[in-house]
Amino acid sequence: MTLTPLQRFYNLLKLDRRDISQIFFYAIFAGLVSLSLPLGIQAIINLIQSGRVSISWIVLVFIVVIGVALVGILSLMQLRITENLQQKIFVRSSFEFAYRLPKIKFEELYNQYPPELANRFFDTITIQKGTSKLLIDFSSALLQIVFGIILLSLYHPFFIVFGLLLLLLLYSIFKFSYNSGLSSSLKESKYKYKVVSWLQEIARNNFSFRKKDNFEFALDKNNKLVEEYLYHREKHFGVIKRQFTQLIVFKVIITASLLLIGGYLVLNQKMNIGQFVAAEIIILLVINSVEKIIIGLESLYDVITSIEKIGQIVDLQIEEPNTKSPDYCFTNISLESENLRFKFPDSNDYVIDKINLKIEPSEKIYIEGNNGSGKTTLIRILSGLLQPTSGSFYINDDTYRKIDLTQYRSQIGSIITGETPFEGTILENLTFNNPNVPHENIKWAIDSVKLGDFIKSLPNGLDSKIYPEGKQLSSSNAQKILLARSIVNKPKILFYEDSLDKMDEDAAREIIDFITDEKHKWTVIVASKNNYWKQKCTRNIIMNEGKISHDSKAK
């Protein structure tokens, strides 16, 4: 079930009920102290008006000053709690993204750009700051309004009408502006991310945009996206402006009415001058609290919009862990499919259709076919990246859906199209800092893919830093790092998609000879445009329009 933005916000706050309860407790106490100050001022004025200067007057002044200091201390305590809350929000959000991004189902990322999804994390900053402001400002403002109305009603019944009008105003502003404010805020946010995404594209392909015509295209597209952003930003500001205009009109009417009526009550001796001054102070506090809430609605829209944007990432389905025994079935691995079919979520056509295939341990299989023939999709299903739409997929005669995917993946090595080294050291890229990978395995993998001379030439060797996407590496060395990573744990199966397409022919042939050598008992399943794979593999599968049109074993 999809949650509404307000429900998401409530669930976020529910995680820190204790902290939020403390914030409200301090707000209640601070509100009571703040609104007791006018009573103290009233008493002081009455004493001065009566011409009596006594110890009582000095004590009252001292109490009022203490009250002001106490309100400040309570506010400081609220700040400490909200700072803790902000830190918790940041930590939770970072781990939520770190946990989910690698586990999002491959189908869910269809027509999505993962780095753009990761950009949504920046909305966490808005949630941090906005939630802190809302909890402190809204809680204190609402409590001051409620306590103020109760206190005013003790002076004269007329003020009860004032309180009801005030509550009606807040309700009507929120009811009639919330949906339009949230809608315009979401659209503004949508184009904000479109602008960021386009800037990311310019940065990623900065060389392509250096040419004059290309540069002008980049600026023109940016201009169109910014125009859309400004249009929706202005529309959202219109909602905020309307709310604030209503507040100004309300303030003018209420201030004028209360001054006239308060003066009338004093002149008719239904209220003394001390009560009149105290009532005006309370009214100013209440009106300022209302103003704080109206202005704070923009923060509310920002927070709810940010929660909704992050919620769209949380809503993406992730792979669920299985409870299979960790020692299950991995001495040798055989794969089998029956009537396997797959189509992408927004497509009516099957990318692969009725695939019946059996793969025995240690086979070396070369899959070929035209673009769109289904070979890449087949490899991704066999490697566990995609789940079939229908049909059956068996691993060692057990259905794929019952297999522990984590355990299965621990036994395979793979390189998919577009995969690059990540930011970190070469050693981290090879082993992911897994302490269980023996040094002998690392050296063996590096030497096997002809990466040793390159690493020896680096001042820091295996501890040399790699930039994002391996930008400072040659494309050949970047692929060799991925190849070494795929074999460093000596897996049972290797899945490769165009894994050697950026290497020179001689280097590629040496590596293919190594990968397909009979002494290695791993199964190899590869899709590549390099025909040397075909010569060295023991089995050739030809894909055509999602079906296997030819399947033969080498003689």
N, C-alpha and C positions, 0 to 999 in steps of 0.2 A: 504494500500500500504506500503510495506517495504521500509524504507529509507536506503540510502547508508550511510556508516560511515561519509563521508564528509558532507552530508546533515544534519546528526545528530549534527555534530560539528557546522555547520552554525546556526542551530536552537538554540543551546545552547548559542552562542554568541549574537544572535538576541535579547535574553531576556534582555541583558545589553548594548543596543546600545549606550546609553548616556555615560556610563563609557568608553566604547571602543572608542567612538569618541574623548573623552578627552585624552585618551592614545595616539591616533594617532595625535591629535593636538600638544601635548607636544613633540611627536617624530619628527613631522615636524619642530617645532621651534628649538628643540635641534639639528636636522640635519643641519638646515640652519646655526645655530651658529657654530657647529663643522666645517662645511666646509668653514665658513668665516675666521676661524683661520689661515688656510694656506695663505689666502690673506694678512692677517695682518703680518704673518711671512715674506712673500714675500716683503712687503713694508719695514719692518725693515731691511732685508738683503740688499735691494737696498740702503737704507739710509747709512748703515754701509759701503757698498762697495764704495759709493761715497765719503766717508770720512766726512760726515756731521753728527755731533752729535748735536741734537737740541731738543727743547721742543716736536716737532712732534714725534721724536723717543721714548721719555719717554711716551707720550700719547698713542702711538701705543702699547707699552709694557703693559701699564695699561689696555687698551682695551682687549688685548689678555688674560690677567690674569682674567679680569672680565668675558670674554666669557667662560673660563674654569670653573669658579665658577658657572656661570649660567647654563651650561650643567649639572653640578652636582645637582643643585637645581631642575632642570626639571626632572632629573632621580628620585630624591627623591619623587617628586609629583606623578610620574608614579607608584612608589612602593606603595604609599598610596592607589591609585586607585585600583591597582591589588590586594592589601590585602583585600580591601572591596569586590572585585570580588570573591576572594577565599572564603571568609566567606559566600557570597551569594550562591555560588555553593554548599558548604557543607550543608547549611541549606536546600536549595531546595532538594538536593539529599536525605537527611535524612528523610524529610517529604514525599518525593515521595515514598520511600521504606516503611515508616511507614503506609502510606495511602494504598499502593497497596498490600502489603503482606497479610493482612487479607482479602482482597477483590478479590484476584485472584480466578478465577473459579476453582472449585475442579477438573474438567476434565483437566485443564491446568497443574495441579500439578501431573497428572498421569505420572509415571516414572521419576519424579523429586524429589530431596531431598531439601525441603524448607530451612534448615539451610545453605546448600551449595549455594543456590540462594542469601541468605542474605549476604554471604561472598563477593558477587560482590560489595557491598557498599565500600569496601576498594579501589576499582578503583577510587572512588571520590577523594582520596588523590592525585593520579597520575594526574587526570584532574585538580585539584587545582594548583598544582605546575607547571605542563606542560603548562597549558593555560597561566599562569602568565609569564612564560619564553618566550613562543611564542609571546605573545602580545608585550612584551617589546623588546626582541631581534630581532624578525622578522620585526617589524614595523620600528625600528631605522635602522636596517641593510638595508632593502629594500629602505628606503628613502635616506640613505647615498649613496647607489649605484646609484640611479636615479639622485640625486643632483650632485654627484661626476662626473658622465658621462657628465651632462650638463655643469658643470664648466670646465672640461677638454677640451670639444669641443671648448671652447672659446680660449684656448691656441693655438690649432692647429687642423686642420680637421682630422689628423691621429687618434686622440683620439676618434673620432666618431666610427671608425672601432673597436677600443678597446672595446667601450661600447656595440656595437652590438654583438661582440664575447662573451662578458661576459653574456649578456642576453640569448644568444643562449645556452651557457654552462648551466646556471641555468635551462632553460626550458628542455634541453635534459636529465640532471641528474634527474629531477623530473619526467618527462614523462616515462623514461625507468626503473626507480627504484621504483616508488610509489607502483605499484600493487604487485611486488614481496616483497617489504619491508613490506607492510601491511599484506599480506598473511602469511609471516613467523612470523610476530609479533602476529597475531591472533592465530596461532598454538602454539607458545611459551606460550601465555597466557592461552590457553586451558589446556596445561599440567601443568602449574603453579597451576591452580585450581584443577586439578586432584591430584596433590601432597598434596595440602592443605586439600582436601576432604578426602584423605586416612589418613592423620595425625589426622584429626577430628575423623575418625572411630577408629583409635588406641586409641585416648584419651577417646572416648565414651565407648569402650569395653576394657579398659586397663587391667582389671582382666583376660580376656580371653587370652591376649597376654603375660602373665607372664611366661607361660610354655615355655620351651626351644624351642621346635619345632615350636610352634605358634609364638614365638618371631622372630625366623629366617625367618618364612614366611612373617611376617610384614616387616622386613628389606629387604627381597628379592623383595617384591612387590614395596616397596618404591624405591629400587634401579632401577627397570625397569621403573617406572614413571619418576624418575630423569634423567635417560638416554635419554628418549624421550624428556624431557624438554631441556636438554643440546644440543641434536641434533638440535632441532628447534631454540634454542637460538644461536647456532653457525651458523646456516643457516642465521638467521637474521643479525648476526654480519657480515657475508660475504657481505650482501647488503651494510651495513654501511661502511665496509672497502673499497668496490669498489668505493663508492661515494667519500670517502676521498682520495683514490688514484688518482681519476680523478682530484680532487682539487689540489693535490700536483703537478701533471704534469702541470696543467694549471698555477699554481703560478710560477713554474720554468720558463716556456716558456714566460709568460707575463712579469715577472720581468726582465729577460734577455733582452727581446725585447725592453721594455720601457727604460731601462738604456742605451742601445746602441743607440736607436733612439733619446732619449732625449739628450744624449751627442752629437750626430750628429747635432741636431737642434741648440744646444748652440754654437758649434764650427762654424757653418755656420751663426751664428748671427740671426737665425730666432726665437730665444728664449733667454732671458737673464738668468743669473744664479739664480736670485730670482724666476723667473717663473719656472725654472727647479726644484729647491728645493720644491716650492709649489706644482708643479705637482706630484713630487714623494711622497710628504706627502699625497696628495689626493688619489693617486694610492694605497698607503699602506692602507689608510682607507677603500677604496673600496674593496681591496683584503681581508682585515680582516673581512669586512662585509659579503663577499661571504663565507668565512670560517665559520663565525658564523651561517649563514643559513644552510650550509651543515651539520655542527655538530648538529644544532638544528633539523634536520630532524628526528633524533632518538626520540627526545621529541615529535615531531609531530606524529610519528608512535605510541608511547606510549599513547598519549592523544586520538587519534582516536580509537585505540584498546580498551581502557578503556571505551570510550563512547559507542562503539559497544557492549561491554560486559554488560554494564548497560542497554543499549537499548534493549537487549534480554529479560530483566525483564519487561521493560516498554511495550514491545510488547505483553506480556501475557495478555489475555483478563480478564477484571475484571467485577464484577457484577455491572450493571448500576442501579442507584437509580430510583425509580418509583415516580410518582406524585400523587398517590392515597391519598385520604383524611385520615389524621391520626386517625380519630375516626371510621374507617371502620370496621364493621362486627365482633368484637371480644368479644361479650357477651358470646357466645358459639361457639365452632369450630367443624364443621364436615368436614371430608375429603372424597373425592371420586375420583377414577381413572377409566378410560375407555381405554382398549387396550393399557395400558402403556408399553412402551418398552425402553430399554436402552442398549447401547453398548459403550465401551471405544473407543477413537479416532483411535487407531492403530489395532482394532479388527474387524473381520467380523462377529463374533458371538454375539448374544444378551445375556447380563448377566441376564436381566429379560425380559420376553416376554409375551405380551398380558395379563397384570394384570388388572383384574376388581375387584375393592374393594370399599366398603363403610364403613367408620368408624364414628360411632355416638359419640357425647360428652359423656365423663365419662367412656367409655369402657376401660377395662384393657386387653390388647392383648399381647399374648406371641407368638413370631414367632420362629419356629424351622426349622432345616434342616441341611443337611450335609454341609461341607465346599464347597464353590463354588455354593451353591444352589440359591444365590441371595438375601438372607435375609438382609445382611448388605447394599447392594445397594438399596434395597427397602426402608429401614429406612432412608437412606441419601437423597433419592428423597422426601420422605414424610416430612423430616425435613428442606428441602430447600437447602441442600448442593449441590445436583446434580439436573440438569434439564433433564427431560426425552428426549430421542432421538426422540420419536414419541408417539402418543396417547395423551390423555387429563388427566390433574390433576386439580381437582376442590377443592377450599376451600370455604365452605359455598356457594356452587353453583356458584362460580365465577372462571374463569380459572386462573390457577396458574401464567401464564405469565403476567396477569394484576394486580396481587396482589402486594402490596408494601412489598417486602421481609423483609425490616427492621422492619415494623410493625408486620409482622407475627412472626419473630424471637423474638420480644419482648414478645411474649405470650407463648414461648416454653422454656423448659429446656432440655438440652441434654448432654450426655457423649458419645464420639465416641472412638473407639479402639485406644490406643496409646496416648490419651490425658493425660497430666500431669499438676500439678501446675506450675505456672511461678515464676520467681524470684520477690520477693516482700513480703509484710507482709501477714499474714493469712487473715486479714480483706480485704486487696486489692484483694486477690484471691477469696474471697467470694462475694464482692460487686463491684469490679473494681472502688472503690472510688465514687460510685453513692450516692450522698447525699440524694436521695429520698427513699432509702431503710431504713425503720424504724428499730430501734434497736430491737424492739420486734420480727420482722421477722428474724433478725440475730440470736437471742437467740433461737427462735423456730426451725430454720433450724439446728443449731448446736446440740441442744438436740435431735432432731428427728433422726439424723444419728449417735447418740451415740459418739459425738466428744467432749462433754463438759469436761469430766475428763481429757482428753489429753491437752486441751487448758488451763485448770486451773493449770496443772502441769508445765506449761512454765512460766519462770520469767516475760516475757513481754506479756503474754496472747495473745490477738488478734494482738498485734503489733509485735509479734515474726517474724523474717525474715525467709523466705523459700528460699533455694538455687534453682538454675535452675533444673527443672524436679523433685523438691521435694526430692533431694538426701538424706537429713538428716532425712527424715521422713520414717516411716515404710510404706510398700506398702499399708497396710490396712488404715492407717491414711491419706495417699495421696488420696486414693479413697473416703474416707469420706469427705474430703474437696471438691472434685469435686461434690459429691452428694449434700452436703449442698449448694454449689453454684447453682446447677441446680434447687433447690426448693425455694431459698431465696426470689425470687420475686413472689412466689405462681402462677406459670404459669398455662395455660390452658391445655398444652400437655407436656408430658415427653417422650423423646426418649433416650433409653439406649442400648448401645452395650457392653456386658460383663462388666457391671459396678460394679459387686461385686465379680469378679473372684479371687481377691487377699485377700479376707477376710475369717476368719474362719466361719464354718457353722452356729454356733449359732448367731454370729453378723449379718451375711447375712440374716438369717431368720427373725430376729427382724426388720431389715430395710425393707425387702420385705413386711412383715406384715403391716408396716407403709405406705409404698408407695401404696399398693393395697387396703388399708382400704376404705370402702364404703363412709366414711364421707368426703373423699377428692374427689372433683368433677372433678379433672383433668383426662384427657385421658392418659393412659400409653401404650406405644408401645415399647416392649423390645425384644431383641435377646440375648440369654444367654445359657450357658451350664448348668446353675443351674436349675434343674428341679423343684425346689420349686416355681419358678415363675409360672410354668405351673399349679401347684396346686392352686395358689392364683388368677390367672387371670380369667377373665370371658369369654375369647375367645381364641381359639388356632388355629393358622394358620401354616400349614406345607408347606415349599417351597421345590421344587425338580426341578433341572435343569432350574431354572429361571421362573418356573410357580408355581401357587398355586395348590397343589395336594389335600389339605384338609383344610376346614374352618368350624370350629364348635364353638358353644357357649355353655358355661357350663350350665348344667341344674339346 
